[in-house]
Amino acid sequence: MKVLIVHAHPEPNSFTAALRDQAVSTLEAQGHEVQVSDLYAMDWNPVASRNDFSSRGNPEYLVYALEQRLGVKSQSLAADIQAELDKLLWADLLILNFPIFWFSAPAMLKGWIDRVLVSGICYGGKRFYDQGGLSGKQALVTVTLGGREHMFGEGAIHGPLQDMLRPILRGTLAYVGFDVLEPFVAWHVPYISDEARQAFLIDYGLRLQRLEDEQPLEFPRLAQFDEQLYPLVVDA
C-alpha cells in the first residue's frame, strides 16, 4: 500500500509529530511505502490565489475552481500544487495528522485542501461522494486536542467531536470519493503523563496494523438520489 501523511503542526517536537513518526515506522515495518508532507517544515503556502496558475482562462476575473480545471488541462498549476497532487494521486491511503484548533483544523491544512484537491481531478460536476475523483482510496484523520473525552458527545459541553470534523470527514474526504475511516483521537494531550501519551502511541500503532479489517464510515451514494439530486423514495 502507498501512504501519504499530511502533517500540520507548528512544533516539530509535538505529540502530533510523534503520532506522525509512529505512523511512518508502523506502516513501513508492514512493507508499505510512505511519503510525508510536513506542511510547516515545507513552509507550505496555504493561500489560494491567482498566483496558483501560470496562465489563466479568464485573466480578468478569478473563478478558482474553473481555473483549476483549466490548469489541469494546460499543465499550468503552480509547481507546489502539482507536487502535492502527484503525491495524492499516488497514494492508496491519505492520513491527515493535525491538532484541533478552534473546533477545526489548522489554517495550514485547510490551505492544503483548498489548493491541492483540484477541480477536474478530485471532483467536478457529479463526481462526488462514491463517484468522486478519488474513489477507491482510503482516508484516516488523526487528531490531538486538549479537551477530555467526556467533554465531547451528545449532551456534552462541546457536543460530538464528529460535528467539528464534519467539514473534513464529509465535506472534504467523503465528498471527493475517499472511503473515510473512523478518526483516531488522542485526548487531553498537553496535560497527561508521558505514560499516557505512550499508551496513545501504542494504540495508534495497533490501529494502523489492522486498517484492512475496518469498515469505512457511511456517507451518501449517488444511487440514492435522482438526476436532480432529490432523494429517491423507497417503497415500503
Steps between C-alpha positions, in 0.01 A plus 500: 500500500612856429439751778513880505510665842416871498625637831403846626644608836724803560715328766746235371516333843125484555308186588324539167844460340555189714178356354630576152825320577312205647297474181812508282682233702195273535397518136852458365553200728197344330663552160294801394647797311463828689541863401461791745400857423597699811324824411669730752845357427431547129391860562188407305306793358139453620352791305301416188549783249546596136870425546415129500481502119773586252232577243132581538188430302353829623772744610238764588299307762611209715266204536740275684339161429465576129862606478597177677328300227675699231827474689476122498441493124769756416747380765513852641448422869763644733789262559431456873137404430598256226756332727241442774237390250742243359553360851125490561429312178786259577362410845253224586458640852503865608562580869427854616691554824425821692391663828152641549514881484177684587275200429668454163824428315797739487485755221814345353318172437187676373722677249642168383145374445396818316795490263568129446154344468465644154182517301516290186685217673378463857145616436284684248150474358343196664832345591456502874446257788528144364547640148772746607829522322686332788264205541675175577739668743479508879542792741572513872484812716732496803449783747629626833316737728509646849148406612409193699297225333193557721476857367400369155187310402122537497404724791864579585629854541662514154266264314616207285855518369375378162294820472829692509660263251200489265644756253805276458346153534195564283541833325855427386616138516173319436399766246799428276442126523717368782388210714529684831606303806406577861732776627775425751487743793759573767319682781624762751854470361669809654396400852555125527802301610771365273367153579156599375647647182697181445177302535344710222801427278468128563127507428562694180760251382263210565221683318720557194588131488131408469371759253418236239242354739310827546174605342479863382250750631174523308433798276252567216523308175381653175278200430282617790406817307336589170651707218415825682647356823166464675494194728342196341192376680522132586163326511416337830 
